[in-house]
Each structure stands twice: as structure tokens, then as C-alpha cells.
Amino acid sequence: MEFKVGDEVRWRHGVPELKAKNALGTIIAVIPNETGVDELTLYEIQFDFGAFTLFGSQIAKEPQSKAG
């Protein structure tokens, strides 16, 4: 899945610290890769505890809540 700046995502895979497990963040930059494989694209993500650069394979899109 391809993400874009402003998408809310969860840090799902390869989490080094418990505080980061399933943490919600916002993509602030996209760093394309030369292979064209979405899972290898790098994303800079702002979390409450700081910004991290993660592979697309490490994150999952957070579904937008639907206000009724």
C-alpha cells in the first residue's frame, strides 16, 4: 500500500520499544526508493515521542473514524 504525506498510520512491525508498539503517527515526508516496491519506500513519521523514518512494510494505515 502506498502512503502519502498527512496519512495517519500505526507502527506495526519491527517495533524496538514497547512505547512505540502500535503507536499512531502522521506521515510528514515520503522518501521514494529506486526499486518501485511500496514496502521499501521510506516514510518519515511524526509520533508523540518524536519523528522516525520507517519502511512501508513497518506501518499500517489507520482507518479514519467516521463521525455520525
NUNU-132999 format. One record per residue: residue number from 1; x, y negated, z negated of N, C-alpha, C, O, CB in turn. Coordinates in pm, whole numbers, plus 50000, padded with zeros to 5 digits. Glycine has a CB too. Example, Ala and Ser with C-alpha at 12.3 -4.5 7.8 and 13.67 -1.06 7.14 Angstrom:
BEGIN
PT torvex neast nnorth nup caeast canorth caup ceast cnorth cup oeast onorth oup cbeast cbnorth cbup
PT 1 51319 50569 49220 51230 50450 49220 51320 50330 49220 51424 50332 49154 51131 50447 49095
PT 2 51285 50225 49292 51367 50106 49286 51290 49997 49213 51341 49886 49196 51408 50060 49428
END
This chain:
BEGIN
PT torvex neast nnorth nup caeast canorth caup ceast cnorth cup oeast onorth oup cbeast cbnorth cbup
PT 1 50084 50118 50000 50000 50000 50000 50088 49876 50000 50188 49869 49928 49904 50000 49878
PT 2 50051 49782 50079 50126 49657 50088 50064 49553 49996 49942 49537 49995 50131 49606 50233
PT 3 50147 49483 49920 50101 49381 49827 50141 49244 49879 50227 49234 49967 50158 49405 49686
PT 4 50080 49140 49826 50115 49004 49867 50127 48915 49743 50082 48951 49635 50009 48947 49965
PT 5 50187 48798 49761 50203 48702 49652 50065 48670 49596 49971 48644 49670 50276 48573 49701
PT 6 50055 48671 49464 49930 48641 49395 49852 48764 49353 49761 48754 49270 49845 48557 49482
PT 7 49886 48882 49408 49817 49006 49369 49850 49040 49223 49963 49024 49179 49857 49124 49461
PT 8 49748 49086 49151 49771 49137 49016 49798 49287 49026 49724 49360 49092 49648 49107 48922
PT 9 49905 49331 48959 49947 49471 48967 49981 49523 48827 50005 49446 48734 50067 49487 49062
PT 10 49984 49655 48815 50028 49721 48692 50159 49794 48719 50177 49853 48825 49919 49820 48638
PT 11 50249 49789 48622 50378 49858 48630 50353 50002 48591 50338 50032 48472 50488 49791 48538
PT 12 50348 50092 48689 50305 50230 48666 50419 50331 48653 50412 50421 48568 50217 50273 48779
PT 13 50522 50319 48733 50625 50424 48741 50763 50369 48708 50795 50255 48739 50627 50488 48880
PT 14 50843 50452 48643 50981 50415 48613 50992 50306 48508 51081 50221 48514 51050 50370 48738
PT 15 50902 50308 48411 50899 50204 48308 51009 50231 48205 51006 50335 48138 50760 50197 48240
PT 16 51105 50139 48191 51216 50162 48097 51181 50135 47951 51246 50189 47861 51331 50076 48136
PT 17 51080 50054 47926 51044 50019 47788 50895 50040 47766 50815 50020 47858 51084 49874 47755
PT 18 50859 50080 47646 50717 50103 47616 50632 49978 47633 50517 49988 47675 50702 50155 47476
PT 19 50687 49860 47601 50607 49737 47614 50570 49710 47759 50473 49638 47785 50684 49618 47556
PT 20 50645 49766 47853 50619 49742 47994 50523 49845 48055 50470 49824 48164 50749 49742 48071
PT 21 50501 49955 47985 50416 50061 48040 50276 50009 48066 50208 49960 47976 50411 50181 47944
PT 22 50233 50019 48191 50102 49972 48237 50081 49822 48217 49967 49776 48209 49994 50047 48165
PT 23 50190 49746 48208 50179 49602 48190 50120 49537 48315 50148 49579 48428 50316 49540 48158
PT 24 50037 49436 48294 49975 49363 48403 50061 49242 48437 50102 49167 48349 49832 49320 48365
PT 25 50086 49224 48567 50165 49110 48611 50115 49058 48745 50026 49117 48807 50312 49147 48622
PT 26 50172 48947 48788 50134 48884 48914 50255 48876 49006 50363 48834 48963 50075 48742 48890
PT 27 50238 48916 49130 50347 48911 49228 50377 48765 49261 50287 48689 49298 50311 48990 49357
PT 28 50505 48727 49247 50546 48590 49275 50636 48581 49398 50660 48471 49449 50616 48531 49156
PT 29 50687 48694 49446 50770 48695 49567 50773 48835 49626 50766 48935 49554 50914 48646 49537
PT 30 50784 48841 49759 50794 48968 49831 50928 48968 49904 50961 48873 49975 50673 48989 49931
PT 31 51005 49077 49886 51136 49091 49950 51128 49211 50044 51145 49325 50001 51252 49109 49844
PT 32 51102 49186 50175 51086 49296 50269 51213 49380 50282 51324 49332 50256 51045 49243 50406
PT 33 51195 49505 50323 51311 49591 50347 51321 49621 50496 51224 49603 50570 51301 49724 50265
PT 34 51437 49665 50538 51462 49688 50681 51397 49816 50733 51384 49832 50855 51610 49694 50706
PT 35 51357 49906 50646 51300 50033 50691 51154 50022 50729 51103 50103 50806 51315 50138 50583
PT 36 51085 49921 50676 50943 49907 50703 50856 49998 50618 50736 50006 50639 50917 49935 50848
PT 37 50916 50068 50521 50842 50157 50433 50792 50076 50314 50871 50020 50238 50932 50277 50385
PT 38 50658 50069 50298 50599 49987 50192 50652 50022 50053 50673 49932 49971 50450 50002 50193
PT 39 50675 50149 50026 50721 50191 49893 50860 50138 49860 50899 50134 49743 50721 50343 49884
PT 40 50936 50098 49962 51071 50048 49940 51079 49896 49941 51186 49839 49918 51164 50102 50045
PT 41 50966 49829 49968 50962 49684 49960 50979 49643 49815 50923 49707 49725 50829 49627 50020
PT 42 51055 49537 49791 51075 49486 49656 50979 49372 49628 50952 49288 49715 51221 49440 49636
PT 43 50928 49370 49506 50835 49265 49464 50884 49204 49335 50918 49275 49240 50692 49320 49446
PT 44 50889 49072 49331 50920 49004 49206 50788 48979 49137 50696 48919 49194 51001 48870 49230
PT 45 50779 49024 49013 50652 49021 48941 50671 48950 48807 50764 48979 48732 50597 49164 48919
PT 46 50581 48856 48779 50585 48784 48652 50494 48855 48552 50373 48866 48573 50542 48635 48670
PT 47 50554 48902 48443 50480 48962 48333 50485 48866 48215 50560 48768 48218 50540 49102 48294
PT 48 50406 48891 48112 50408 48807 47992 50547 48804 47927 50583 48705 47863 50305 48856 47891
PT 49 50623 48911 47944 50754 48923 47880 50870 48893 47974 50985 48920 47940 50771 49062 47823
PT 50 50841 48838 48092 50946 48800 48186 50920 48847 48327 50823 48918 48353 51076 48854 48139
PT 51 51007 48806 48418 50995 48845 48559 51088 48963 48587 51200 48969 48538 51029 48724 48653
PT 52 51037 49058 48668 51114 49176 48706 51096 49201 48855 50992 49168 48912 51071 49300 48624
PT 53 51198 49259 48918 51190 49297 49058 51173 49448 49065 51256 49523 49015 51317 49251 49136
PT 54 51063 49491 49127 51028 49633 49131 50998 49677 49273 50959 49597 49358 50907 49661 49041
PT 55 51017 49808 49298 50978 49866 49426 50827 49882 49431 50761 49895 49328 51048 50003 49446
PT 56 50772 49881 49551 50630 49903 49570 50582 50034 49511 50467 50045 49469 50596 49897 49715
PT 57 50669 50135 49509 50633 50266 49454 50617 50263 49301 50565 50358 49243 50738 50370 49493
PT 58 50663 50155 49237 50656 50146 49091 50532 50074 49040 50507 50068 48920 50779 50077 49039
PT 59 50454 50018 49132 50339 49937 49090 50211 49986 49156 50212 50055 49258 50362 49790 49124
PT 60 50100 49948 49095 49968 49981 49148 49881 49856 49141 49888 49780 49045 49902 50100 49070
PT 61 49800 49836 49243 49713 49719 49246 49609 49727 49136 49548 49831 49112 49645 49706 49383
PT 62 49591 49615 49069 49491 49606 48963 49359 49564 49028 49351 49457 49088 49535 49505 48851
PT 63 49257 49647 49016 49128 49610 49075 49075 49482 49013 49081 49464 48891 49025 49723 49059
PT 64 49023 49394 49094 48965 49269 49045 48836 49299 48971 48753 49376 49020 48940 49170 49160
PT 65 48819 49239 48855 48694 49260 48782 48583 49183 48853 48605 49074 48907 48706 49215 48632
PT 66 48466 49242 48852 48353 49180 48921 48257 49124 48818 48189 49197 48747 48281 49281 49013
PT 67 48254 48993 48811 48162 48928 48718 48020 48937 48774 47997 48913 48892 48203 48780 48692
PT 68 47927 48971 48687 47793 48991 48736 47709 48878 48704 47591 48877 48738 47733 49113 48683
END
